[in-house]
Amino acid sequence: MALVPPTAPRFADLSLEAFSQTLASASPTPGGGTGAAVTGALGAALVRMLCELTLGKPKYAAHEKLLQAISDTCEEARAAFLALADDDARAYDRVSSAYKAPKITPEEVAARDKAIEAALHGACEVPLKVMERCVEVIGVAKNAVQVGNKNAASDGAAGAALCRAALQVAAYNIKINLVAIKDVRFAKDTRTRVDEMAYMGTAAAQEIDSLVNDMWSPRPAAPKPA
């Protein structure tokens, strides 16, 4: 199992074809955590797209400042997600390396156990950051859909939906690591953080669903004059 070297190309620098082929291969990295981060980046990009298709239009001038701030937030999140995609692969490789450490003598066993625990903690931290970014993007997406270009509302809603999916996948990756963690307090606190962020992100995404479905619902025709 090859570790990802620090000088390896970023996943962001790969073509879609190359990245998807790598994701589909037997290599353990990239995996679901990296996939979640990349999905989050796509979601942030789509919410920013809604903003960019609104900025400068006189009809939406009253919301220019808000939408520019949302656009900037989403661009920052997009870049952060792509960096987290690489971080996740490296975190998994550290876990794999720790499990392969020698375990013949009592000292080796103790050192190995300590290394595994530390690596598992690190493997939880990366998807937690992905979840935090997802909640952030879904939150601003709601504002963007509310006041942004109605013709691009589907792009903003799609971005929120992608971040909602990334939120859930990141939670899966955290929970599977928590099974092997021996630090009971860390595991309990982390599960609480995961549940809280999953609830916040899902609730905000559901509000966006309701908003756009109402926006696109057929309206009864006006009655004809008698």
C-alpha positions in Angstrom: 0.0 0.0 0.0 1.8 3.1 -1.2 1.7 6.2 0.9 0.8 9.5 -0.8 4.2 11.4 -0.9 4.2 15.1 0.1 5.2 16.0 -3.5 2.5 14.0 -5.2 0.2 15.9 -7.6 -2.8 17.4 -5.9 -6.1 15.7 -6.7 -7.3 19.1 -7.9 -4.6 19.0 -10.6 -5.9 15.8 -12.1 -8.4 15.7 -14.9 -11.9 14.5 -14.1 -11.2 11.3 -16.0 -7.9 10.7 -14.1 -9.4 11.4 -10.7 -12.5 9.3 -11.2 -10.3 6.4 -12.5 -8.1 6.7 -9.4 -11.1 6.8 -7.2 -12.5 3.6 -8.8 -9.2 1.7 -8.5 -8.1 -0.8 -5.9 -5.9 1.8 -4.2 -7.2 2.6 -0.8 -6.6 6.3 -1.4 -8.4 8.4 -2.6 -11.5 7.1 -1.0 -14.8 8.3 0.4 -13.3 11.1 2.5 -11.6 12.6 -0.5 -14.7 12.1 -2.6 -16.7 14.0 0.0 -14.2 16.9 0.0 -14.3 17.1 -3.8 -18.1 17.0 -3.8 -18.1 19.9 -1.3 -15.9 21.9 -3.7 -18.3 21.3 -6.5 -21.2 22.4 -4.2 -19.4 25.6 -3.2 -18.6 26.3 -6.8 -22.3 26.1 -7.8 -23.5 28.4 -5.0 -20.8 30.9 -6.1 -22.1 30.5 -9.7 -25.5 31.7 -8.5 -23.9 34.7 -6.9 -21.8 35.5 -10.0 -24.9 35.3 -12.2 -26.6 37.8 -10.0 -23.9 40.4 -9.2 -24.1 43.5 -11.4 -27.7 43.1 -12.3 -29.8 46.2 -11.4 -32.8 44.0 -10.4 -30.8 42.6 -7.6 -28.7 45.7 -6.6 -30.2 45.8 -3.1 -28.5 42.5 -2.3 -25.1 43.2 -4.0 -23.1 43.4 -0.9 -24.5 40.2 0.6 -24.1 38.2 -2.6 -20.5 39.4 -3.0 -19.8 38.2 0.6 -21.4 34.8 -0.2 -19.4 34.5 -3.4 -16.2 35.2 -1.5 -17.1 32.7 1.2 -17.8 30.0 -1.4 -14.6 30.6 -3.2 -12.7 30.3 0.0 -14.6 27.1 0.9 -14.0 25.6 -2.6 -10.2 26.0 -2.2 -10.4 24.6 1.3 -12.3 21.6 0.2 -9.7 20.8 -2.4 -6.9 21.0 0.1 -8.9 18.8 2.4 -9.2 16.2 -0.4 -5.4 15.7 -0.2 -5.3 15.9 3.6 -7.8 13.1 3.8 -5.8 10.8 1.7 -2.7 11.5 3.7 -4.6 11.0 7.0 -5.7 7.6 5.9 -2.2 6.7 4.8 -0.9 7.5 8.3 -3.5 5.1 9.8 -2.4 2.4 7.4 1.2 3.0 8.2 0.5 2.8 11.9 -1.3 -0.5 11.6 1.7 -2.0 9.7 4.2 -1.1 12.5 6.0 -4.0 14.2 4.2 -5.6 17.2 6.6 -8.3 18.5 7.9 -6.9 21.7 5.7 -5.2 24.4 7.4 -1.9 23.6 6.5 -2.3 19.9 2.9 -3.1 20.7 2.6 -0.1 23.0 4.2 2.2 20.4 2.0 0.8 17.7 -1.2 1.2 19.7 -0.2 4.8 20.5 0.5 5.5 16.8 -2.8 4.0 15.7 -4.8 6.0 18.2 -3.1 9.2 17.1 -3.6 8.5 13.4 -7.3 7.7 13.9 -7.8 10.9 15.7 -6.2 12.7 12.8 -8.4 10.7 10.4 -11.4 12.1 12.1 -10.3 15.7 12.1 -10.1 16.1 8.3 -13.8 15.0 7.6 -14.9 17.1 10.6 -13.4 20.1 8.8 -15.2 19.0 5.6 -18.5 18.9 7.6 -17.9 22.4 9.0 -17.3 23.7 5.5 -20.5 22.0 4.3 -22.6 23.5 7.0 -21.1 26.9 6.1 -21.8 26.6 2.4 -25.4 25.3 2.9 -26.1 28.1 5.2 -25.0 30.8 2.8 -26.7 29.0 -0.1 -30.0 29.5 1.6 -29.5 33.3 1.5 -28.2 33.2 -2.1 -31.3 31.2 -3.3 -33.6 33.6 -1.4 -32.3 36.8 -2.9 -30.2 35.8 -6.0 -31.0 35.5 -9.7 -34.2 33.4 -9.8 -33.1 31.9 -13.2 -30.0 30.4 -11.5 -31.7 29.3 -8.3 -31.4 25.7 -9.4 -27.6 26.1 -9.4 -27.6 27.3 -5.8 -29.9 24.6 -4.7 -27.8 22.0 -6.5 -24.7 23.3 -4.7 -26.5 23.0 -1.4 -27.6 19.4 -2.3 -24.0 18.4 -3.1 -22.7 19.8 0.2 -25.5 17.9 2.0 -24.3 14.7 0.3 -20.7 15.6 1.2 -21.8 16.2 4.8 -23.3 12.8 5.1 -20.3 11.0 3.5 -17.8 12.9 5.8 -19.9 11.7 8.7 -19.7 8.1 7.5 -15.9 8.4 7.4 -15.7 9.8 10.9 -18.0 7.2 12.4 -16.1 4.2 11.0 -12.9 5.6 12.5 -14.5 6.1 15.9 -15.3 2.4 16.1 -11.6 1.7 16.5 -10.7 4.6 18.8 -10.1 3.8 22.5 -10.4 7.3 23.9 -14.0 7.1 25.0 -14.3 10.8 25.7 -12.9 11.8 22.3 -15.3 9.4 20.6 -18.3 10.7 22.5 -17.5 14.3 21.9 -16.8 13.7 18.3 -20.1 11.9 17.8 -21.9 14.8 19.3 -20.1 17.3 16.9 -21.0 15.0 14.0 -24.7 14.8 15.0 -25.0 18.5 15.6 -23.4 19.4 12.2 -25.5 16.8 10.4 -28.6 18.2 11.9 -27.8 21.8 11.1 -26.8 21.1 7.6 -29.7 18.8 6.8 -32.2 21.3 8.3 -30.8 24.2 6.2 -30.8 22.0 3.1 -34.4 21.0 3.7 -35.3 24.7 3.9 -33.7 25.3 0.6 -35.6 22.3 -0.9 -38.9 23.9 0.4 -37.9 27.3 -0.9 -37.1 26.2 -4.5 -40.0 23.8 -4.7 -42.4 26.6 -3.7 -40.6 28.9 -6.2 -41.2 26.4 -9.0 -44.7 25.3 -8.1 -47.4 25.9 -10.7 -49.4 29.0 -9.9 -53.2 29.0 -10.6 -54.1 31.0 -13.6 -55.7 34.4 -13.0 -59.5 34.2 -13.4 -60.7 35.6 -16.7 -62.7 38.8 -16.6 -66.4 38.1 -16.6 
